[in-house]
Amino acid sequence: MSDQLHQTVTAPGAAGHLLERARWAARAYASYSASDVDRIVRAVADTAHAHAEKYAEWAVRETGFGVVEHKVRKNQACSRGLLDTYAGQDLVTPRVRVDDKIVEVPRPAGVVLALTPSTNPVATVFFKVILALMTRNAVVVSPHPMAKECCHDAAQLLARAAVEAGAPDGIVQSIAEPTIPLVEALMGDARTNVILATGGTGVVRAAYSSGNPAIGVGPGNVPVLVDATADVRAAAQRLVESKAFDNSVLCTNESVLIAEEAVADRLVRELERAGAAVLGTDDAQRLRDYMFPYGRLNVDVVGKDASWIAQQAGIRVGPRTKVLVAPFDTAVPEEPLTHEKLSPVLGLIRVPDATAGIATARAIIRIAGAGHSAAIHSADPATVMRYAAEVPVLRVSVNVGNSTGSSGLDTNLAPTMTIGTGFVGRSALGENLQPKHLVDWTRIAYNSDPAEAMPAYAGLSPWAEHRTPVPAYPVPSNDPRAVTAVPSPSTLPSTVDAVVDRLGGSSDAAFREQVRRLVVEELSHLIKG
């Protein structure tokens, strides 16, 4: 890539080029049939799945966050896993509700701006690109600067797979060098139809204040209650596995463990047996001092393994320690261990009974994590129901690790890398992000009077099969990229004929020959230049 082209792509003015190309692709793709979409999505998902390990390794290498084998699983879940989840779900073909006399015609959003995080970078790229393609949208990926290389490469890979399967050129694009001015320009441009914002609070707030429709998510800070009826050994094993999963970079990982006193001592023993180190008072304070030196999380710990964090904090633990568990006494904002940690560190507080446990979980969510998720290990449905009703979150995982539970990897919730926190969490989305959230429906509604019949719509569709390639996006002549669009000498005759036809296709042979000479001369100069 030339310096001139590199500057063009990374400057704020590039937003218009990206979005205009995406809008052109979205318009073309909106006319594709269900079979076209299935073919394209399957090709892209298969390509993503085949490169799951490569990008897992790349993401860990570039960001320093997480565990390769766990990122492989997320990449797989967000590629072919999505195909399995939404198999048979048709968001392209019009729906006929005969009894209601209503016909529903799907209308794609258009251009999706996908902001992706550093913690779950490529999995989120896979996830948002495939969801956009499932719903006949174009997507522009804006990666976090810490993960820009692996995300940009992954997006380009998926773009090639989509175009090779018949999608319009430009249906998937990515920013190679994300900058704040460029991202702000993309978010505020009227050609952006919806923003999918996954990342920190600042990113989400910027998306919501952009003036364009946005689907953002709030931070997690997951409380998990283990009550007296729980299978304590199973709960401990699941907790350790969940906290160690990708070194807790998923926002669904447990943050504070609330243990009912009747089982607390046994739970501690089982946690240690499962690979956790339960710290004493002095070591817990050392951990606080290192992780929250100025009352804010030390970002050096994000996505690091437990033994590394312990070493940095001056705490001696075994090299195979998976999780650090730090007890504390009171669930108040001034206690650092009540806040989100994004690392395999779990706060532990004891409570006398389940009622106190629910109140403590509410206190944790008041500190952070409203609308996000919570977990409980219990055999008592009444306690589970009270927990779900009183703790202000929109998903509660039961008897499963919450990292993979609320994200839909180990439950039947929709698998996702974007967790909606609903009204309570100041989000426009209350569910796990799914394809249905990227499409609107135009509803044809007939007179409800029984005497007014609705004609048959079954089998009708405004979309057509696309078996031939869509023409390439017309790059402006003053754009450095235009050089790639100049035809070679071998293609000049067909190019000239097309130009002559556009001029009116005169049957006058002399006129056509004169125009041919002028066009050939002009194109020859371009090629020589």
N, C-alpha and C positions, 0 to 999 in steps of 0.2 A: 504494500500500500504506500502510495506516495505521501510526502509530508503535506502537500496541498489537500489531498483527499482526506488524510487523517484529521487535519484541522477543520475541514468542512463537516466531518461527521461528529466531531466532539464539540463544536461551537454551539451556543444556544440557538442560533439560527437554524441548526439542523433539525430542530423539532418539527418545523413545517415540512421539510422533505420527508422525514420518517412518517409523519402522520398522513400526509397526502398520499404517499405510496400505500400506506396501510388502508386508508379509506377506499382507494381504488380497488385493492384486493378484496376488501370486505364486501364491496358492492358486487363484485363478480362472484364471490363465494356464496353470497346470500341466495343465489339462484340454483345452487347445487341440490341434487336429489339426495334422499336418504342413503341410497346405495353408494353414491359418490362419497358422501361424508364417512360412511363406514369404511370404505376402502382407504381413504386418506388417514383417518384416525388409527386404523389398525397398523398401517405402515409406520406411522410416527411412533406409536406405542411399542411396536416390535423393535424399532431402532433404539429407542430409549432403553428398553429392557436389556438389549444386547450390550449396551455400554454402561450399565448400572455400576459395575465394579470400577471401571476406569474413572468415572466421575466421582465416585465415593472416595477413591484414593486421592484424586486431584483436589477435592474440596477440603479434605483433612490437611493435605500438604499446603494448600494456599492459605487457609484460615487458621490452622492450628486447633480447630475445634472438633471434638467428637471422636467417634470410633468407626473405622472403615467398614467393618462387617455390619454394623447397625445402619450406616448410611446406605449400604447396598440394599438392605431390606426396604428402607424408605423409598429408594429409587425404583425398586421393583414394584412396590405397592402403588407408586404414582405413575406407573407406565402400564404394564399388562394388568396389574391389579385393578386399575380403573376400568379397563375393558370388561373384566369379569363382573365388577360391581354394577356397571350400567348396561350390561348385555340386555338387549331387547328394549331398552328405553329409547323411544323415537322422539326427538325434539326437532324434527324436520318436516314430517308429513302432517298435513292438516288433520285435525280431529273433528269428527262429526258426532254431536250429541243429539241423536234423533228425538228423544223424549223431550228435551229442552228446546228443540228447534234452534240450536246454536252450532255454528261451525267456528272452530278455533284455528287460526292461521299463525304459525310461529314467525316471529320477527326478531332476528338477531340484534344484539346490542349495537354492533358495528365494530368500533375500534376499542380494544381492551388494552389499557396500560397496566402492566403487571410489575409491581414493585416487589422484589424478592429479597429475603434477609440473608445475613451472613451465617446464621446458625444452621439453617436447613436450606442451603442454597440451591443445589441442582434438583433436589426432590421438589422444591417449590416451582422451579422452572418447568420441569416435566408436568407437574400437576396443573399449573395455570395454562400452559400451552395446549395440553390435551383437552382440558375443559373448554377452552376457547374454540378449538377445532371441532369438538363435538357439537357445538351450537352455532357453527358457521360464522364465527367472528374472526377478525384479524387481531393479532396480539403483538404489542411492542414490549419487550422485556427490558426492565431497568434494574440491573443487579446492584446489590450492595457493593461499594468500592472494595471491601475486603475480599469479596468472592467474585470479582468481575471477570477474571480470566476463565475460570471453569464454567461460570454461568453463560458467558458470551459464546464460548465454544460449544456448549451444549445446545444453546438456542439455535446457533447456526446449523448444527447437525440436524436438529428437528426440522428446521426450515427447508433444508435440502431434501429430506425425506418426504416432506409434505408436497413440495413442488414436483418431485419425481413421481409421486402418486397421483398427480393431476391437479393439485391446488394452485391457485393463482400466485404468481411471483409477488413476494412481499407480504404474504399472509402471516409469516412469522419473522419478526425483526428483533434486533437486540442492540443495546448501546455498548460499544466497546469500552468507552471511557466515560463513565457516568460522572457528572458534575452537578452541583446543586443548581446552578442557573439552568442547565439543560433539563433536569428533571422537573424543576418548577415550570419551565416553559411547556413541557409536555403535559403536566397536570392541568395547567390553566388554559390550554388551547381548546377551542370549541370543537375541534375535530376529534378529540378524545371523548368517547361516549361513556366509558365507565372506568374507574380506577380500582384495581384490586391491590390494596395496601396491606402487606404483611411485613412487619418490622417493629421498630420502637415506637413509643407513644408520639414522638415528634413527627415521624413520617406519617403516621395515621392522621394526626391533627392537620398536617399540611394538606393531605389528600382531601379531607372533609372541608377545608377552607378554600379549596381551589376554585370553587364555583361549578365544578363538574360532578356528576353522580359518582359516589365512591362507596366501596364496601371495605371497611376497615375493621380491625380487631383490637381488643384491649389486651393489656398484659395479663399473664397468668400469675397465680400465687396459690397453689392448690393445697387446701387442707385435706388430710386423710384421717378418718376416725377408725380406730380398731376397738370394737366394743367387746363386752364380756362374752358374747355368743359366737365370736369369730373363731374360725380355724386358725389358731395363732401361728402354727408352723407354716401353713400355706401363705398366710398374710405376710409374714416376715420374708419368705422367699420371693414373693411377688414384689414386695416393696423394694428389696435390694436390686432385683433385676430391673425394675422400672427406673430407679434412680441411676443405675449404671448404664441404662440404655442411651447410647450415643452421648455419654457423659452429661446427661440431663439438659441438652440444648433445646429439646422440645419444650414449648411453653406449657405443655400438659403434665410435665413431671411434678411429682409431689414435692411440696415445699416444707410443710409442717406436719409432723406425725402427732396425732392426739390419741393417747393411749388410756383406756379406762383402767383405773387403778387395779382392779381385780385380776387383770391379765398383764399388767405392765412389766413386772419382773420377768415373767416367762417370755414375753415378747422381746425384751432386751437380749435374753440368752439366745433366742432363735435368730434374731438379727445378726448377732455375732457369729453364730454357726453358719449363716448364709453368706458371710463375707463382709459384714459391716464392722466398723470400729466405733463403739459407743464411748464417747470421751468423758473424762472426769471434769470437774469444775475448772481446774487450772487450764487444761488443754482446750476446753470450750472457750475460755476467755482469749487464749492465744489465737484461736481460729477467728473469733470476732475481730480482734485487733488487726489481723491480716486481711480478712475479707471485706471489712467495712472500716477502713482506716479513718475516713472523714465523714462517717455516717452514710456513705454511699458505697455501692458494690464496687470492689476492685475488679475491673474487667479482665485482669490477667487470669482470673480463675475460671472464666466462662469456657465450658467445654473441655476443661482439663480433667485428668483422672484423679481419684481420691488420694493416692499415695503422693503424687506430685504436690497437690495442695497442702497436704500434711507436712511435707518436707519444707515447703516455703514458709509455713506457719511455725516451724520449729517443734513439730509434734512427731513423736515416734510411733509409727504403725507398721504393720507387715507390708511387704511389697505387693502382695496380692489383695490388699484391701480394696473393696469395690466402692464403699460408701462410708462417709463420715457422719456420725449421728451426734448432734450436740444438744444436750438437755438445756432447758431454760424454764423459768418459773411462771412468767406472766405474759399473756398475749396482749402487748401494747405496742404502739408504733415505735417507741423508744428502744425496743428490743430488736437489734439487727436481725436476729434469727427468725423473726416473723415475716421478713421480706423475701421476695423472689431472689433465687440464688443462681439459677442457670448453670449448676455444677452439681456433682454427686455429693452434696452436703444437705442433710436433713435435720431440721430442728425437731426437738422432742419435748412435749409437755404432757404431764399426767393430769387426769381429771377424775373426780370421784365416781361419776356415772355418765351414762349416755346423754342425759339432759345437759349436764355441764359440758360434755364434749360438743354437742350441737351449738351451744352458746359460744364456745371457744372457736369453733369453725366460723361462726358468724363474725367474730371479732377479727379473725385473720383476713376474711374477705373485705371487711371494712377498711383494713390497712391497704390492701391492693387485691386485684383479681376479680372485681365485681363482674358477674355475668359469665365468667369463664367456665371453670369446672372444679369439681370436688370429687373425692373418692371415699368409699367406706368399705370396711370388711366386717360383715355381720351376717348372722343367720336369722335375724329378726326383721320381717318385712315392715312391721310397724315403726321400728326405729329408722329403717331406710326411708320410709315415706316421710316421716317427720324431718329427717335430715334434708331430703330433697325439697320439702315445702318451706323450710325455715332458712336454709343457707341460700343466699341470693346468687345462684349460679344456674346455668342453663343445661348442664350435663353433669350427671353423677354416675361414676363408674362403680360397680359393685363387685367385690371379690376378684379384682383384676388390677394389674399395674396401670396407673392412670396415664403414663406416658403413651402407651399404645392403646389404652382403653378409650379415652375421650377423643383421640385422633382417629379412631375407627379401625385401627390395625388389628386389635384383638377383641373388638365388639362388633355388633352389627350397625353401629353408627356409620354414617357416610365417611369413608376414608378421606382425610383432608390434611392440608398443610396450612389452612386458614380457618381459625376458630371464631365464629361469630359470638359476640357477647350480648347482643340484643339491647333493648332499651335500658336495662339496668347497668350495662357496661358501656353505654353511649355509642352503640354500634347500630348500623342499619341492618345488620344480619344477626339473626338469633339462632341459626343452625350452623353446622359444619358446611362450608362452601361446597356447592354441588353444581353440576351443569345447568340445572333448572334456573339458577339464579342469574344466568347470563342470556336469557331469552325472554322476550315479552310475547304476548299473544293478542293478535287482532281478533275480536269476536264478532262474527256475523250473527245478528240476532233477529229472528223473524217474529212477526206478530204472534202473540201467545193465544189469540183467538183460535179455538179448534177448527173453525171454519176456514181459516187461512192456512193452506197447506205449504209445507216447505218441500221444494223439489229434492231429488236425490243428489247427494254430493259424494257418495261413496266412490272411492277410486279417483276422484278428481285431485289434481295437484298443479299448482302454478310453476313448479320447478321442472327442470329438464335434466336428462342425463348428460354428463360432460365426459366424453371419451377422447376429445382432442385437447391438446395443450392450449391454455389461455395465452394470448399474446403477452409479451413482456411489458412491464410497466414503462411508459414513455418517459425516459429521462430527459430533462430540459437540456438544450444544446449548450448552455453556458455552465452546466454542472460538470466537474471533472470526471464524473462517472460516465458521462455521455460517450467517451471514447470506447467504452466496452459495448456500446449499442450500435456503433458504426458498422455497416455490413462489409464483408470482405468482397474483393473483386468477383469472386465466384458467385456471389449472391446478388450482384448488381442487376442482372436482367429482371429477376422476379421482383426486386425492390422497385425498380423503375416502373414496371407494369402496374404495380400497386399504386404508385404515386399518380400515374396517368389516369388510372381508373377513378381515383379520388377527385381528380380535376374535372371529371365529367364523362370520362370514357368515350370521347368523341370517336365517331367512326371514320373521320377524315384521316387517312393514312399519313398524309403530309404533316398534319398538325401533331399527330402522335409521335412521328419521327422527330420533329423539331423539339418537342418536350422531352423526348428520350435523351437527345443530345445534351440539352441543358442540365437535366438531372444527373446524367452520367458525369458530366464535367464537374458539377458541384460536389458530388459524392467522391469523385477521384481526388479533389483537393483535400477533402476531409481526411481521406485515408492517408494521403501523403503527409498531411500535417501531423 
